[in-house]
Amino acid sequence: MESWGYARVSSEEQQADKGALRKQIERLQNAGCAKVYWDIQSRTTEVREGLQQLINDLQTSPTGKVKSLQFTRIDRIGSSSRLFYSLLEVLRSRGIKLIALDQGVDPDSLGGELTIDMLLAAAKFEVRMVTERLKSERRHRVTQGKSHRVAPLGYRINKDKYVRDESPCVCLLEGRKELTVSDVARYIFKTFFECGSVAATVRKLHSDFGIETKALNWHKLEKSTQIVSDDDLDKIVFTPKKTNHPLRYPWSGLRWSIPGLKALLVNPVYAGGLPFDTYVKSKGKRKNFDEWKVKWGTHDDEAIITYDEHERIKQIIRGNRNNRWNAREDSEVNPFSNLLKCTHCGGSMTRHAKRVDKNGQAIYYYQCRLYKAGTCHHKNMISSKILDIQVMDLLAQEAERLANLVETDEEPIIEESPEVKTLRASLNTLETLPPSSAIEQIKNDLKEQIAIALGATNNIAKQSLIAKERIIQAFAHKSYWQGLNAQDKRVILNGCVKKISVDGNFVTAIEYRY
């Protein structure tokens, strides 16, 4: 029987100490762990590649192969009670013991469950305190006109101010011209003004800097592993993943993406401003650049572009966005908006061409948007006419399948998930203890976790039923779908379909909302 381990550090820990994760892994290996799964993520992040791989491997491992799962502290799993107990449920179902090296807790005992609940509540409270402290610090820095902690490409931070980064960066063979980091930033803006669009700027920068943008075939890529064993620890470089921020200097090279370059171009820092209030707090999503608040005049002498140039850039981007499909008639609404995905790279399929047939009907052609940027090799387009026919046929088949299922007048019984059951058991245990302020805080936290989990489960079940009903109603008879306008088709598709995978002239798969 084997012991497995799980290690996690935050990105800040790994940046401050490059050996932070390695030290944690070595401790687990010295404790007898044959495999150690790892992540570099915040403890508030529940979606983690290493942890998910660990859970999947535990569920598929032969019974009795793994005797224990070890980690250094409870908060290495996270600060969420739901996340912790979902993992604990998997371990209990496989008969695997949970061991925290620095915390002698036994989750199978009454005192152990109480201790775990208190530790998780303390970790969650600490996260909230840190978040509030960071928000207060950010507000104070904006008021004082001080720079943010991370400088964008072209700048460095000196005495809490943005100053140009004049260190050497790249040498262009044509003309034998050497560019500093700030020169590269200025070169990007100059190229954008010449090209007039973000996509064209990406292509020219790749050409000028000699960057190869070979297309990736995701189906042929080996799956990345988050497992460390005794013989490969020295081969792994533990660096925080920045795949969602391809332009964040200096963690990546001069290879650009369209969203990343757009984020750079509209950044007010380059015109001497300090952006703040850029996210919608309730949804955690970034606002449109026109909605950002900016404190101007924080580093006028070090601005790479002028305020007028900054406004001109935003005007060009707005114009390009509006010129594409802004003044649409109803027939020009895209019913497949945000649904089509390229099977080769996973990128979105967007409209890139239009023609009118002899009957006066507009036919649009969809192509992977990453092809223009040079990061996808798949250039084939699919027409809206072919797309509509194939999607209709697949959804008609699904409607027939759903209609043939056994129907009942009884309300479907939604069974509670294992993590909810575990949280309820823990809450019931706390109810038997003498009341105190600490116990009440933990109980309230558990009730909140249960409510969130139940709300998510009920909402998913409700949305699933609605999606199935829409498919049956809209596709039971093909003539009904064919008679709808583009706007109605868009509403129906977005209500029952998550993703439509396209390969060349064929729709290969449809992922439904249930």
C-alpha positions in Angstrom: 0.0 0.0 0.0 1.2 3.5 -0.9 1.0 6.9 0.7 0.3 9.9 -1.6 0.7 13.6 -0.9 -0.6 16.9 -2.0 1.4 20.2 -1.9 0.2 23.7 -2.6 1.7 27.2 -2.4 0.3 30.5 -3.6 1.9 32.4 -6.5 3.1 35.0 -4.0 4.9 32.4 -2.0 6.6 30.9 -5.0 7.7 34.3 -6.4 9.2 35.2 -3.0 10.9 31.8 -2.5 11.6 29.8 -5.6 12.1 26.7 -3.5 8.9 27.0 -1.5 7.0 24.3 -3.3 10.1 22.1 -3.6 10.6 22.2 0.2 7.0 21.2 0.8 7.3 18.3 -1.7 10.5 17.1 -0.1 8.9 17.0 3.3 6.1 14.8 1.9 8.5 12.5 0.2 10.5 12.1 3.4 7.3 11.2 5.1 6.9 8.3 2.7 4.8 9.6 -0.1 5.3 7.7 -3.3 3.5 10.4 -5.4 3.0 14.0 -4.6 0.4 16.1 -6.5 1.0 19.9 -6.5 -0.5 23.2 -7.4 0.6 26.9 -7.4 -2.7 28.5 -6.7 -4.4 30.7 -4.1 -6.2 28.8 -1.3 -9.5 30.5 -2.3 -9.2 29.0 -5.8 -11.3 25.8 -6.0 -10.5 24.8 -9.6 -7.0 23.3 -9.5 -5.4 21.0 -12.0 -3.3 19.1 -9.5 -6.0 18.6 -6.9 -8.5 17.5 -9.6 -6.0 15.0 -11.0 -5.4 13.7 -7.5 -9.2 13.1 -7.0 -9.5 11.4 -10.3 -6.6 9.1 -9.7 -7.9 8.2 -6.2 -11.3 7.4 -7.6 -9.9 5.1 -10.3 -7.1 3.5 -8.2 -7.6 -0.1 -7.1 -9.1 -0.5 -3.7 -6.4 -0.8 -1.1 -3.6 0.6 -3.2 -3.5 3.9 -1.4 -3.5 3.9 2.4 -3.1 7.6 3.2 -3.1 11.1 1.8 -0.7 13.5 3.4 -0.2 17.2 3.3 1.5 19.7 5.7 -1.5 21.7 6.9 -5.3 21.8 6.4 -5.2 25.2 4.6 -3.0 23.6 1.9 -6.2 22.0 0.6 -8.0 25.4 0.8 -10.2 27.7 3.0 -13.5 26.3 1.6 -15.3 23.8 3.8 -17.1 22.5 0.7 -13.9 21.8 -1.1 -12.3 20.1 1.8 -15.2 17.8 2.6 -15.7 16.9 -1.0 -12.2 15.5 -1.0 -12.7 13.9 2.4 -15.8 12.1 1.1 -13.7 10.6 -1.7 -11.1 9.4 0.8 -13.7 7.9 3.1 -15.3 6.0 0.2 -11.9 4.5 -0.6 -10.8 3.8 3.0 -7.9 6.3 2.8 -6.6 8.0 5.9 -6.1 11.8 6.0 -2.8 13.0 7.6 -1.7 16.6 8.2 2.0 16.6 9.1 1.9 19.8 11.2 -1.6 19.4 12.6 -2.4 16.2 14.6 -6.1 16.0 13.6 -8.2 12.8 13.1 -11.2 13.6 10.9 -12.9 10.4 11.9 -13.2 11.5 15.5 -15.7 14.0 17.0 -12.9 16.3 18.2 -11.1 16.0 14.9 -14.1 17.2 12.9 -14.5 20.1 15.3 -10.9 21.0 15.0 -11.0 20.9 11.2 -14.1 23.1 11.1 -12.3 25.7 13.4 -9.2 25.6 11.3 -11.1 26.1 8.0 -13.2 28.9 9.6 -9.9 30.6 10.7 -8.4 30.2 7.3 -11.5 31.7 5.6 -11.5 34.6 8.1 -7.8 35.2 7.4 -8.5 35.3 3.7 -11.2 37.9 4.2 -8.9 40.0 6.4 -6.1 39.9 3.8 -8.6 40.8 1.0 -9.8 43.8 2.9 -6.3 44.9 3.8 -5.3 44.7 0.1 -8.4 46.7 -1.0 -7.6 49.4 1.6 -4.0 49.6 0.5 -5.0 49.8 -3.2 -7.4 52.7 -2.4 -4.6 54.5 -0.4 -2.1 54.0 -3.2 -4.5 55.4 -5.8 -5.2 58.4 -3.6 -1.5 59.1 -3.1 -0.8 58.6 -6.9 1.5 55.7 -6.3 2.0 52.9 -8.8 0.4 49.5 -8.6 2.6 46.6 -7.4 3.2 45.2 -10.9 4.6 47.3 -13.8 3.4 46.7 -17.4 5.8 46.1 -20.3 7.9 49.2 -20.8 8.0 50.3 -17.1 9.6 49.5 -13.9 8.8 50.8 -10.4 11.1 53.2 -8.6 10.0 54.7 -5.3 6.4 53.8 -5.9 6.4 55.6 -9.3 6.3 54.2 -12.8 9.6 55.0 -14.7 10.6 53.8 -18.1 12.6 50.6 -18.3 15.7 51.4 -20.3 17.3 47.9 -20.0 18.1 46.1 -23.3 15.4 43.9 -24.6 15.7 42.9 -28.2 17.7 43.5 -31.3 16.1 43.8 -34.7 18.3 42.3 -37.5 16.8 44.6 -40.1 18.7 47.8 -39.6 20.6 46.3 -36.6 18.5 48.3 -34.3 18.6 47.6 -30.5 15.5 48.3 -28.5 15.1 48.8 -24.8 12.0 47.5 -22.9 10.4 50.9 -23.2 11.4 51.1 -26.9 9.5 47.9 -27.5 6.4 49.3 -25.8 6.6 52.4 -27.9 7.2 50.2 -31.0 4.0 48.3 -30.3 1.9 51.6 -30.2 3.6 52.8 -33.4 2.8 49.5 -35.1 -0.8 49.7 -34.1 -1.2 53.2 -35.5 0.2 51.9 -38.8 -1.9 48.7 -38.9 -5.2 50.1 -37.6 -6.4 46.9 -35.9 -5.3 44.6 -33.1 -5.2 41.5 -35.2 -3.0 43.1 -37.9 -0.7 44.5 -35.2 -0.2 41.0 -33.7 0.8 39.6 -37.1 3.2 42.4 -37.9 4.9 42.2 -34.4 5.4 38.4 -34.8 6.9 39.1 -38.2 9.1 41.9 -37.1 10.4 40.1 -34.0 10.8 36.8 -35.8 8.3 35.0 -33.5 7.1 31.7 -34.8 3.4 31.0 -34.1 3.1 27.4 -34.9 -0.4 26.1 -34.5 -1.0 23.7 -31.7 -3.0 20.5 -32.2 -4.5 20.1 -28.7 -5.6 16.5 -29.4 -2.0 15.4 -29.9 -0.5 17.3 -27.0 0.5 15.2 -24.0 -1.5 15.9 -20.9 0.5 18.0 -18.5 1.1 16.3 -15.2 1.0 17.7 -11.7 2.6 14.6 -10.1 6.1 14.4 -8.7 7.8 11.1 -7.8 11.3 10.4 -6.5 13.0 10.2 -9.8 11.7 13.4 -11.5 11.8 16.1 -8.8 14.9 17.7 -10.2 13.4 17.8 -13.7 10.5 20.0 -12.8 10.6 23.8 -12.7 7.9 25.0 -10.4 6.7 28.3 -11.9 3.3 30.0 -11.5 1.2 29.5 -14.7 0.3 32.7 -16.5 -1.6 31.2 -19.5 -4.5 33.5 -18.9 -2.1 36.5 -19.1 0.0 35.9 -22.2 1.3 39.4 -22.2 2.3 39.9 -18.6 6.0 40.9 -18.7 8.5 39.5 -17.7 7.0 36.0 -17.4 6.6 35.5 -21.1 8.4 36.5 -24.3 7.3 38.7 -27.2 4.6 36.4 -28.5 1.3 38.2 -28.5 -2.4 37.3 -28.3 -5.2 39.5 -29.6 -6.9 39.9 -26.1 -3.5 40.4 -24.4 -2.3 43.1 -26.9 -5.7 44.9 -26.7 -5.3 45.0 -22.9 -1.9 46.5 -23.3 -3.0 49.1 -25.8 -5.8 50.5 -23.7 -3.9 50.5 -20.4 -3.9 54.1 -19.1 -0.5 53.6 -17.4 1.2 54.2 -20.8 -0.4 57.7 -21.0 0.5 58.7 -17.4 -2.6 57.4 -15.7 -3.4 55.0 -12.9 -6.4 52.8 -13.5 -8.7 51.6 -10.7 -12.2 50.2 -10.2 -11.7 48.0 -13.3 -13.8 45.0 -12.1 -17.4 44.3 -11.5 -17.2 43.3 -7.8 -20.4 41.1 -7.8 -19.3 39.1 -10.8 -15.5 39.3 -10.6 -15.3 40.2 -14.3 -13.3 43.0 -15.8 -15.3 46.1 -17.0 -15.0 47.5 -20.5 -12.1 49.9 -20.7 -14.6 52.8 -21.2 -15.9 52.2 -17.7 -12.5 52.2 -15.9 -11.7 55.0 -13.4 -8.3 56.7 -14.0 -6.3 59.0 -11.8 -4.2 61.0 -14.3 -0.9 62.8 -13.9 0.8 60.3 -11.7 3.9 60.0 -13.9 3.6 62.6 -16.7 7.4 62.8 -17.3 7.6 59.0 -17.9 4.6 58.5 -20.1 5.3 56.4 -23.2 2.4 57.8 -25.2 0.4 61.0 -24.9 -3.1 61.3 -23.5 -4.3 62.2 -27.1 -2.7 59.1 -28.5 -4.4 57.0 -25.7 -7.8 58.4 -26.6 -7.1 57.8 -30.3 -6.3 54.2 -29.6 -9.6 53.6 -27.8 -11.5 55.4 -30.6 -9.9 53.1 -33.2 -10.7 50.0 -31.2 -14.3 51.2 -30.7 -14.6 51.9 -34.4 -13.3 48.5 -35.4 -15.7 46.8 -33.0 -18.7 48.8 -34.2 -17.8 48.5 -37.9 -18.0 44.8 -37.9 -21.6 44.0 -37.0 -22.9 47.0 -35.1 -25.7 48.3 -37.4 -27.3 44.9 -37.9 -30.7 44.2 -39.2 -32.6 41.4 -37.5 -31.6 39.0 -40.2 -27.9 39.7 -39.6 -28.0 38.8 -35.9 -25.6 35.9 -35.3 -27.6 33.0 -33.8 -24.4 31.1 -33.0 -22.7 33.9 -31.1 -20.2 32.6 -28.5 -21.2 29.0 -29.1 -18.9 27.8 -32.0 -15.5 26.4 -31.0 -12.7 25.1 -33.2 -12.0 21.4 -32.5 -8.3 22.0 -33.4 -7.3 24.7 -30.9 -10.5 25.4 -28.9 -10.7 28.9 -30.1 -14.0 30.7 -30.9 -15.4 30.6 -34.5 -16.4 34.0 -35.6 -17.9 35.6 -38.8 -15.2 36.6 -41.3 -17.0 36.8 -44.6 -20.4 37.4 -46.2 -22.1 36.9 -49.6 -25.6 37.2 -50.9 -27.0 34.4 -53.0 -29.2 34.8 -56.0 -32.3 34.7 -53.8 -31.0 37.7 -51.9 -30.3 35.7 -48.8 -27.2 36.6 -46.8 -24.8 33.7 -46.1 -22.0 34.1 -43.5 -18.8 32.2 -43.2 -17.3 31.3 -39.8 -13.6 30.8 -39.2 -11.4 30.2 -36.1 -10.5 33.7 -34.8 -7.0 32.4 -33.8 -6.2 31.6 -37.5 -5.8 35.3 -38.2 -3.4 35.7 -35.3 -1.3 32.8 -36.6 -1.9 30.5 -33.6 -4.2 28.0 -35.3 -3.5 26.3 -38.6 -7.1 25.5 -39.4 -8.2 28.0 -42.1 -11.3 26.2 -43.4 -14.6 28.1 -43.1 -18.1 26.8 -42.6 -21.1 28.6 -44.1 -24.1 29.6 -42.0 -26.3 27.6 -44.3 -24.5 24.3 -43.7 -24.1 25.1 -40.1 -27.8 25.7 -39.6 -28.7 22.4 -41.3 -26.3 20.3 -39.3 -27.1 21.9 -36.0 -30.8 21.5 -36.7 -30.3 17.8 -37.6 -28.3 17.0 -34.4 -30.7 18.9 -32.2 -33.7 17.1 -33.8 -32.1 13.8 -32.9 -31.6 15.0 -29.4 -35.2 16.2 -29.2 -36.4 12.7 -30.3 -34.3 11.0 -27.7 -35.6 13.2 -24.9 -39.2 12.8 -26.0 -38.8 9.0 -25.9 -37.7 9.1 -22.3 -40.1 7.8 -19.7 -42.1 10.8 -18.4 -43.6 11.1 -14.9 -45.8 13.6 -13.2 -43.9 13.4 -10.0 -41.4 16.1 -9.2 -37.8 14.8 -9.7 -36.1 14.1 -6.4 -32.8 16.0 -6.1 -30.5 14.0 -3.9 -28.0 16.0 -1.7 -24.4 15.7 -2.8 -21.9 13.9 -0.6 -20.2 17.2 0.5 -23.6 18.6 1.6 -24.3 15.4 3.7 -20.8 15.7 5.3 -21.4 19.4 6.1 -24.7 18.6 7.6 -23.2 15.9 9.8 -20.5 18.3 11.0 -23.2 21.0 11.7 -25.2 18.4 13.7 -22.1 17.6 15.8 -21.6 21.3 16.6 -25.3 21.6 17.7 -24.6 19.2 20.6 -21.7 21.3 21.9 -22.1 24.1 24.5 -22.8 27.5 22.8 -20.0 30.0 22.4 -19.1 32.8 20.0 -16.5 30.7 18.2 -18.9 27.8 17.8 -21.6 30.0 16.5 -19.3 31.5 13.9 -18.3 28.1 12.7 -22.0 27.0 12.5 -22.9 30.1 10.5 -20.0 29.4 8.1 -21.2 25.8 7.6 -24.8 26.9 7.1 -23.6 29.3 4.4 -21.6 26.6 2.7 -24.7 24.3 2.7 -26.9 27.0 1.3 -24.5 27.8 -1.5 -24.1 24.1 -2.4 -27.9 23.5 -2.3 -28.6 26.6 -4.3 -26.1 25.6 -7.0 -27.5 22.1 -7.2 -31.2 23.3 -7.4 -30.3 25.9 -10.0 -28.4 23.4 -12.2 -31.4 21.0 -12.0 -33.8 23.8 -12.9 -31.7 25.0 -15.8 -31.3 21.4 -17.0 -35.1 20.9 -17.2 -35.6 24.2 -19.0 -32.9 23.3 -21.6 -34.5 19.9 -22.3 -37.9 21.5 -22.7 -36.6 24.1 -25.2 -35.0 21.4 -27.3 -38.1 19.3 -27.5 -40.3 22.3 -28.3 -38.0 23.8 -30.9 -36.8 20.7 -32.7 -39.6 18.2 -32.5 -40.6 19.5 -35.9 -37.9 20.9 -38.2 -40.4 23.3 -39.9 -40.7 25.2 -36.6 -37.0 25.9 -36.4 -36.8 26.8 -40.1 -39.5 29.5 -39.6 -37.7 31.3 -36.8 -35.8 34.5 -37.3 -32.1 34.8 -36.3 -32.9 36.5 -33.0 -35.3 33.8 -31.8 -32.8 31.1 -32.9 -30.1 32.8 -30.8 -32.3 32.9 -27.7 -33.2 29.2 -28.0 -29.6 28.0 -28.7 -28.2 30.0 -25.8 -30.8 28.5 -23.5 -30.0 24.9 -24.2 -26.5 24.7 -25.7 -23.1 25.3 -24.1 -20.8 24.6 -27.0 -20.9 23.6 -30.7 -17.6 22.0 -31.9 -16.8 22.6 -35.6 -14.1 20.9 -37.7 -14.0 22.1 -41.3 -17.4 21.8 -42.8 -18.7 19.6 -40.1 -20.3 20.0 -36.7 -18.6 17.3 -34.7 -20.3 17.6 -31.3 -22.8 19.6 -29.3 -22.5 20.1 -25.5 -25.8 20.7 -23.9 -26.8 22.6 -20.7 -27.6 19.5 -18.8 
